[in-house]
């Protein structure tokens, strides 16, 4: 879904940019909204700081890896049983 939205916006923006190159300097509401959102995201990243944001992303990625690689309790219980229990 995100890929389709990004592709659609790229096409929309390309069409708008070509019209600007052609001399039509009109305002496009879609481009204006996306640019406003983009600027707010940039301002938020600048206020947080790149180092802190990178650290948070790294912690989230490592946590996701650790949580997905942890064996389930069923597998751990089965591996600890003796051969007599099976």
C-alpha positions as MATLAB code, in Angstrom:
seq = 'XXXXXXXXXXXXXXXXXXXXXXXXXXXXXXXXXXXXXXXXXXXXXXXXXXXXXXXXXXXXXXXXXXXXXXXXXXXXXXXXXXXXXX';
ca = [
       0.000    0.000    0.000;
       2.786    2.409    0.923;
       4.580    1.630   -2.318;
       1.440    2.400   -4.328;
       0.950    5.710   -2.489;
       4.581    6.697   -2.976;
       4.448    5.807   -6.667;
       1.218    7.708   -7.144;
       2.675   10.765   -5.467;
       5.858   10.536   -7.554;
       3.742   10.580  -10.707;
       1.611   13.451   -9.377;
       4.684   15.459   -8.387;
       6.355   14.785  -11.738;
       3.291   16.035  -13.577;
       3.212   19.157  -11.401;
       6.935   19.795  -11.882;
       6.590   19.520  -15.665;
       3.775   22.062  -15.595;
       5.988   24.417  -13.545;
       8.782   24.003  -16.105;
       6.193   24.823  -18.743;
       5.447   28.153  -17.078;
       2.353   27.253  -15.034;
       3.330   28.388  -11.529;
      -0.031   27.503  -10.015;
      -0.360   26.019   -6.549;
      -1.130   22.310   -6.289;
      -3.003   21.363   -3.085;
      -1.670   17.776   -3.033;
       1.952   18.883   -3.370;
       1.409   21.599   -0.752;
      -0.007   19.130    1.797;
       2.781   16.601    1.269;
       5.443   19.310    1.457;
       3.927   20.613    4.708;
       4.003   17.097    6.210;
       7.566   16.591    4.974;
       8.700   19.860    6.539;
       7.093   18.926    9.872;
       8.893   15.568    9.826;
      12.204   17.293    9.075;
      11.630   19.779   11.912;
      10.803   16.937   14.329;
      13.967   15.056   13.361;
      16.029   18.222   13.763;
      14.554   18.915   17.197;
      15.111   15.310   18.365;
      18.569   15.093   16.868;
      19.955   12.590   14.398;
      22.065   10.742   16.972;
      19.180   10.122   19.356;
      16.869    9.113   16.522;
      19.491    6.675   15.215;
      19.936    5.200   18.691;
      16.191    4.700   19.110;
      15.904    3.036   15.692;
      18.875    0.770   16.497;
      17.330   -0.285   19.836;
      13.995   -1.034   18.167;
      15.670   -3.091   15.418;
      17.784   -5.078   17.913;
      14.741   -5.671   20.130;
      12.733   -6.906   17.142;
      15.534   -9.287   16.146;
      15.904  -10.630   19.690;
      12.156  -11.097   20.132;
      11.714  -12.902   16.819;
      14.675  -15.238   17.388;
      13.651  -16.263   20.898;
      12.392  -19.874   20.928;
       8.801  -20.409   21.907;
       8.070  -22.013   25.278;
       6.791  -25.203   23.608;
      10.095  -25.771   21.830;
      12.117  -25.056   24.965;
      10.012  -27.482   27.044;
      10.378  -30.242   24.460;
      14.143  -29.890   24.309;
      14.524  -30.201   28.092;
      12.592  -33.453   28.420;
      14.550  -36.611   28.894;
      14.308  -39.455   26.430;
      12.206  -41.402   28.982;
       9.508  -38.726   28.939;
       8.976  -38.978   25.203;
];
